[in-house]
Amino acid sequence: MNPCDSHSAKPLAVIKVGSTSISVLVAATLTHPLYDDVQIRHLIRHQDGPAVLRESLRHLKRDVQALAPRGGLVAFGEAGRHNPALPAEAVRAGYAVWVLSGEEEGACSWWSEQPWRTVPITVLDVGGGSTEFAGPWGSVSTPFGAEQPPPPDTPVPAAVRREGPLVAMGGTARALGTVFGSPIARQTLAAHADRPFSTWPRVHLVEADRRPLLSGGLATMLWAMDGLRADEVAVTPRDLRWGLWLAACLGRAGRWPGG
């Protein structure tokens, strides 16, 4: 299946602002993106997150407008829910803004991957400040992630269940896929859980700014796999932006009340 090849006659830009990164997707069809970029930006930890976002949007605007003159959408997950000054900055920059609830974030993560599959799947989206579980049954957001893994003995929410293969997405999940390959076996993660990330294989292939998130991302992924009783997890090259793009093309994207 080639999803979304006929939904958009002209390119549409989606900018996803997360807790640890700002990522951009410009596409007329999702099978042939025109622009795909991820920048590490620790907005929640930074003392002046709005200023960092302002500068990033300023640099992006020329490229985005050149490729997608009909406009773009800036979508926020945990970072926007945590700090309303961030979406306000995107409004000032002239973008349409969507601050997703945790459940919307999970749903868009599932839309990002399920259309490419022939069987139902469960998606695990490991972010910096939150982790979403999503499947045909719905979506659940948790306040754990690579920046703040779940404390020991924290149960996976009771509403979460696994249907079909488990697929992980997000920058940290892709980095773990670079280190360990895909699919990643649960026993592989467990074997490296107590080792410094600097001793892991192929860690030099991961961007330097991403490496400090690897240990927390591994702990979060292992927690999720144990809760779902999954022996392995596949890592997809796609991420939340694909679902956001689809939602925007279908007129399903929300709008921020402050916009």
Secondary structure, 3 states (H helix, E strand, C coil): CCCCCCCCCCCEEEEEECCCEEEEEEECCCCCCCEEEEEECCCCCCCCHHHHHHHHHHHHHHHHHHHCCCCEEEEECHHHHHCCHHHHHHHHCCCEEEECCHHHHHHHHHHHHHHHCCCCCEEEEECCCCEEEEECCEEEEECCCCCCCCCCCCCCCCCCCCCCCEEEECHHHHHHHHHHCCCEEHHHHHHHCCCCHHHCCCHHHCCCCCHHHHHHHHHHHHHHHHHHCCCEEEECCCCHHHHHHHHHHCCCCCCCCCC
